Amino acid sequence: MFGFTTFLSLDNLPHVARICTQFLEAENIPVLAWPAYSPDMSPIEHVWDALDRRIRQRVSVPANIQQLRTAIEEEWTNIPQATINNLINSMRRRCVALREANGGHTRY
């Protein structure tokens, strides 16, 4: 309908309700299951790391919740799109590396 493919990535969910699984199947939403103990395979983990580094590098560190919320919003919008694109574009290499490592440690 929109000209792109959608899939859902589940990061080794130990508990998932049957109704959720049934919904995904009924809606023909493919599920990409991540291996256990592979949070490094999820691009969002690297985005969280970049966000954390950006906040810690600010001239003034947030002193309260409101300042932290503001800092997060500002730094989130300032993460370069190229960073996000690089993470997305690295997924094929990440998956190949994980497969070659038989689900073990990779350089990612």
N, C-alpha and C positions, 0 to 999 in steps of 0.2 A: 504494500500500500504506500509506504513512504520511501521505498527504494533503498532501504538498508536492512541489515539483518540484526535482530535482537537476540541476545542470550543472557542468561543469568549465571553468575559465578557464585558457587557456594563453597565456602572455605572449610571443608571437612566438618560440616555441622554434625555434632554428635547427636543432637536431638532435633528432629523436624517432624512436625505434625503431618499425618497422612493427608489431611485436607489440603495442606500446602502443596504436597507432591501431586495430588490429584488435580489441583487447579493448574499447575504448570503444565501437566500433561494435556489437560483439556484445552488449554490455550495454545498448545503447540510451541511452548517456550523451551528451547533446548537449555539444558543445565550443564555448565562446565564445572565439574567437580575438581577441587584442588586436593592434592595429596596432603596427608597429615603432616604437621610440622613444617609447612612451607609458606609461612607468611611473606617471605621475601619474593614469592612469585606473584604477589598481588601488587599491582602498580600503586594502589592507594596508600600502601604502607610507606612507599618512597615519597609520596606527596605529603603525608603527615610528617615525615622526617624533615623534608624541605621547609614545611610550615614552621615546625619547632625551631629549626636553625634560624629562620628569618626573624622570628619573635625574639629569640635570645640575643640576636645581633642588633636589636634596636638600641638607639642611644639611651632611651629611658625604658627600663624593664617595667611592665605593668605592675602596679602596686595593689590593685584590687580587681574584683571580678569584672566590673564595668570596663576598666582599662584593658583587661585581658580580652574581653569580648570584642572591643573596638580594634585591638591589635590583631586579633585573629582575622576579623573581617577585612581589615586593610591589607594584611600580608597575604591572605588567601587570594584576593583580587590581583595582587602584584606578582604572584608566581607566574613566570613567563609561560605562555602557551607552548613555546618550544620545549620546555621541560616536560609538560604533559604529553606532547606529541612523541618525544623521545621514549618516554616510558611505554606508551601504547605501541610504538613501532618496535620496541625490544621484546614484545611478548613471544613472537615466534622463536627468537633466539633463546629466551628463557625456557620455553617449553622443550625445545630440543636439548638444551643443557640438562634439564631435569630428567628427561627420558634417558639421556646418555649416562646420567649418574644413578639410574635405577631408582629415582625418587629421593636420592640422598642430597648431600650438600652441593650447591653450585656457587659460582662466583657472584651470583646476584644476591 
